Amino acid sequence: MTTSPTDAKAVELTRFLDALDRAGQQGPRALDQAFAAPPPGLSAHEISLDKRFTRVSPGHRTLLGYNPADLTGRLVSGYVVLKETAERAMSRKLSPGAVLLPYTRTFRKADGGEISLLLIDRHLKGSDGQVTGIRTALAETPKPA
């Protein structure tokens, strides 16, 4: 059975999220280092319950053209093409018991252009098990062969 380019990219993103999870278990410094060194073509970010970027990987500079430090603290929806759709999706995903499936979303780049990205989310949870945010790994959506 042949793996599609999108499925192969989803595996890469999942492996990156797994690496970030392992780094987080080792402590904040290890997580900072893993976040700062994404695999080529990949990036990650974390968002809070109020849908703002709280941590942004340097890969965003390559994919979107934004300095990661400039994104931190800003609303995610300000960088998504279909703002209302993204708002509804984030609200749903941040609710208790939400199932997080891979998806594509079109983002606005710093140069004014647009880019379709493949994203995979994982819940961030506090010590009480409650959702405190979302960590997302992302990459450009593979072009059809």
Backbone torsions as a table, in degrees:
resi	resn	phi	psi	omega
1	MET	NA	134.4	-179.1
2	THR	-89.4	137.8	177.2
3	THR	-89.5	132.8	179.0
4	SER	-72.5	156.6	176.2
5	PRO	-57.4	-35.5	179.2
6	THR	-68.2	-42.3	178.2
7	ASP	-64.1	-40.2	178.9
8	ALA	-63.9	-40.6	178.5
9	LYS	-67.2	-37.9	177.8
10	ALA	-62.4	-37.3	176.5
11	VAL	-64.2	-43.6	177.0
12	GLU	-58.4	-45.3	-179.0
13	LEU	-64.8	-40.2	177.9
14	THR	-63.8	-41.6	178.0
15	ARG	-63.1	-38.6	177.4
16	PHE	-64.7	-44.7	177.2
17	LEU	-61.1	-39.9	177.0
18	ASP	-60.7	-42.7	179.0
19	ALA	-64.0	-39.2	177.2
20	LEU	-65.6	-39.8	177.3
21	ASP	-61.8	-45.5	179.2
22	ARG	-62.2	-42.0	179.0
23	ALA	-63.0	-40.8	179.2
24	GLY	-62.3	-32.9	177.8
25	GLN	-69.9	-24.3	179.0
26	GLN	-82.6	-18.6	177.6
27	GLY	131.5	169.3	-176.5
28	PRO	-59.4	-39.1	-178.9
29	ARG	-64.7	-43.9	178.6
30	ALA	-63.3	-39.6	178.7
31	LEU	-66.3	-42.9	177.0
32	ASP	-57.3	-43.5	-179.3
33	GLN	-65.6	-43.3	179.8
34	ALA	-65.6	-40.3	178.2
35	PHE	-63.7	-36.3	-176.8
36	ALA	-76.1	-10.1	-175.8
37	ALA	-131.9	64.7	179.7
38	PRO	-69.7	154.1	173.6
39	PRO	-59.1	153.0	179.8
40	PRO	-53.3	133.2	177.5
41	GLY	84.0	-4.1	-179.5
42	LEU	-114.8	160.6	173.2
43	SER	-151.5	175.6	178.1
44	ALA	-152.0	156.2	171.2
45	HIS	-149.2	163.4	174.0
46	GLU	-122.6	143.3	176.8
47	ILE	-124.4	153.4	-179.8
48	SER	-92.9	175.9	177.7
49	LEU	-61.4	-25.0	177.4
50	ASP	-90.7	14.9	171.3
51	LYS	66.2	34.8	175.8
52	ARG	-110.5	147.4	174.2
53	PHE	-64.6	128.8	175.5
54	THR	-110.6	-23.9	177.6
55	ARG	-149.8	135.4	-176.7
56	VAL	-136.5	129.1	-179.8
57	SER	-77.1	152.3	178.4
58	PRO	-60.8	-18.3	178.1
59	GLY	-61.9	-20.6	177.0
60	HIS	-63.7	-30.6	178.4
61	ARG	-63.3	-43.1	-179.3
62	THR	-70.7	-46.5	-175.7
63	LEU	-74.8	-41.8	-172.2
64	LEU	-113.9	-17.1	179.6
65	GLY	87.7	5.8	-179.0
66	TYR	-99.4	144.0	171.1
67	ASN	-70.8	125.1	-178.2
68	PRO	-53.9	-37.6	-179.8
69	ALA	-63.6	-30.2	179.7
70	ASP	-74.1	-21.9	179.1
71	LEU	-83.2	-31.0	-175.8
72	THR	-58.2	128.0	-179.2
73	GLY	91.9	-10.3	-178.1
74	ARG	-92.9	155.7	177.1
75	LEU	-69.1	132.3	179.2
76	VAL	-60.7	-39.4	-175.6
77	SER	-60.5	-20.2	177.7
78	GLY	-69.7	-9.4	-177.0
79	TYR	-117.6	5.3	-178.4
80	VAL	-106.9	141.0	-177.1
81	VAL	-67.0	-48.4	178.9
82	LEU	-97.8	81.1	-172.0
83	LYS	-56.3	-47.9	-176.5
84	GLU	-65.7	-40.5	177.8
85	THR	-62.1	-43.5	179.3
86	ALA	-64.8	-40.5	178.5
87	GLU	-59.7	-48.3	179.8
88	ARG	-62.2	-42.9	-179.2
89	ALA	-63.9	-43.3	179.2
90	MET	-63.8	-42.0	178.6
91	SER	-59.9	-44.3	179.4
92	ARG	-63.5	-45.9	-175.9
93	LYS	-69.2	-26.0	179.9
94	LEU	-85.1	-4.5	-179.7
95	SER	-83.1	152.6	-179.2
96	PRO	-57.8	136.5	176.4
97	GLY	80.3	3.9	-178.8
98	ALA	-65.0	139.9	175.2
99	VAL	-93.0	130.9	-177.4
100	LEU	-106.4	112.7	-179.7
101	LEU	-110.7	152.7	175.1
102	PRO	-59.1	148.6	-179.4
103	TYR	-155.4	167.7	173.3
104	THR	-114.4	150.2	179.0
105	ARG	-148.5	143.5	177.6
106	THR	-95.7	125.2	-180.0
107	PHE	-108.0	153.4	175.1
108	ARG	-89.2	126.5	179.6
109	LYS	-86.0	162.6	-179.1
110	ALA	-59.9	-31.4	-178.6
111	ASP	-82.9	4.3	179.8
112	GLY	93.9	-13.3	178.3
113	GLY	-76.1	-179.1	179.1
114	GLU	-126.3	153.9	178.8
115	ILE	-143.9	135.1	176.7
116	SER	-89.8	125.5	-177.4
117	LEU	-118.8	144.4	171.3
118	LEU	-92.0	129.9	-176.3
119	LEU	-128.2	142.7	173.0
120	ILE	-129.9	128.4	-175.6
121	ASP	-106.7	154.1	168.4
122	ARG	-138.5	141.9	176.8
123	HIS	-71.1	141.9	167.0
124	LEU	-98.7	134.0	-176.5
125	LYS	-128.7	145.8	175.8
126	GLY	-79.1	177.3	-179.1
127	SER	-61.6	-20.8	178.7
128	ASP	-88.4	1.5	179.4
129	GLY	85.4	-1.4	180.0
130	GLN	-80.3	144.9	178.0
131	VAL	-65.6	128.8	177.8
132	THR	-114.4	-7.9	-178.7
133	GLY	168.4	-167.2	-179.4
134	ILE	-136.5	137.7	169.7
135	ARG	-105.6	130.8	-176.7
136	THR	-124.5	131.0	169.9
137	ALA	-102.4	141.5	-175.6
138	LEU	-146.1	156.0	178.6
139	ALA	-156.1	160.6	176.6
140	GLU	-60.6	137.6	178.0
141	THR	-63.2	126.5	179.9
142	PRO	-59.5	141.6	177.3
143	LYS	-78.4	143.4	177.6
144	PRO	-60.8	144.5	-178.8
145	ALA	-73.0	NA	NA
